[in-house]
Amino acid sequence: MGNEGEAKGPGFTIVDKRGREREPEAKKEEAPRRPSERSLPKVDFGTFVISLGTSALYHLGMVPDPETGSPAKPNLPIARQTIDTVEMLQEKTQGNLSDEEATLIRNLLTELRMRYLEATK
């Protein structure tokens, strides 16, 4: 067998890495992070609800595909399910939201419901 802790089999190599977790920090390589991962906002209730709203708008065909930039193909059942999810969050969090959060979810639901009606005509 070549190196210590290494075994070769038919078509694969097994490397024993036990004990290597004590290597100096300088030797450990951190996976490079993509720029988009570094710029993501902290997730709080507002960003979560807005994310659901954006998803609903995407499935209504009102937000372009982020990868292609072309209009998304509407998927009304998924859009309805996402809107229902936001409604459920509103019901389950009633009395536990700040005034700002309650206004955000109420206004978002109003907007999503109107857009859904437009898409179903």
N, C-alpha and C positions, 0 to 999 in steps of 0.2 A: 504494500500500500504506500503511496507516495508520502504525503504529509501526515503528521500525527493528528488524530481525530478526524481523519477523512477516510471514507470508504467508497469504493466504486462498485456500482452494480451495472446490470445490463441497461444502458441508456440513461443512467442517472448517477448523480454524485450526492452522497450524504455528508454534510459537514457538521461536526459536533461543535456547537457554539457555547456550551455550558462553561461558565466561569468567565466568559468574555464581558459580562455586564459590568465588571469592575475595571474595564479599560478607562484610561483617562478621558475626560470630556472632550479634549481636543481631537481624539481619534474618532469619536462617534460622529457620524454624518447625519444631519437632519435633512429630511426630504425638503427640497425647495418648494416654497409655497407660491402658488399662482397669484398674480396681482389682484385678481378678483376676490380671492380668499382673504387678503389682507384688508380690503376696503369694505368688507361687509359690516353693516351697522350692528350694534348690540341689539339682541332680540329682547323686546319688551312687549307688552300687550298691544300697543299701538302698531308696531312694525309687524307683529304677527297678524293682526286683523287686516292691515293694508295688504299684506302678502296674500291672504285669502281673497281679498277683493280683486287684486291683480290677476290671480288665478281664474276667478270667475269671469272677469272681462276677457281674458285670453280665450277661455272656452266659449264665450259668446262671439268670438271672432272680432273683437274690438281692440285687441292689443296685438301687435305684430309678433311673430315668432322671434325670440331673442337671438337665435342662431342664424336664421336666414334673412330676417328683416321683412319678409313677406307676410301678408295677412294670414292669420291663423284660421284654420278651417273650424267653423262653429261645431261645438259638441254640446247641444242644449241639455241633455240629461246630466252631464258632468257639471255644467254651469249651475243647474238647479240644485244639485247636491251640495255644491260649494256654498251657494247662497243659504241653503237650509242649515249648513254647518255654522255659518255666521249668525243666523237666527238662534240656533241652539246656544251658542256662546253668549249671546245677548240675554237669553232667558236664564241660563245657569249662573251668570255673573251679576245679575240684577242686585243692586244694593251693595256690591263690592267694588264698584268702579269709581274712579275719580270722575268729577263732572266732565273733564276733558275727554276721558276714555268713553264715557257714556254717550257724549255728543258725537264722537268719532264713529262709534259703531252704529248709532241711529242714522246718521247722515249717510254712511256707507251703504247700509241696507236700503235706504230710500233710493239711492242712486242705482244700486244693483238691480233692485226690483223694476225700476223704470226701464233700464237697459234690457232686462230680460223680456219685458213686455214688447219692447221695440223689436227684438230679435225674433219673437214668435209670431209677429204679424206677417 
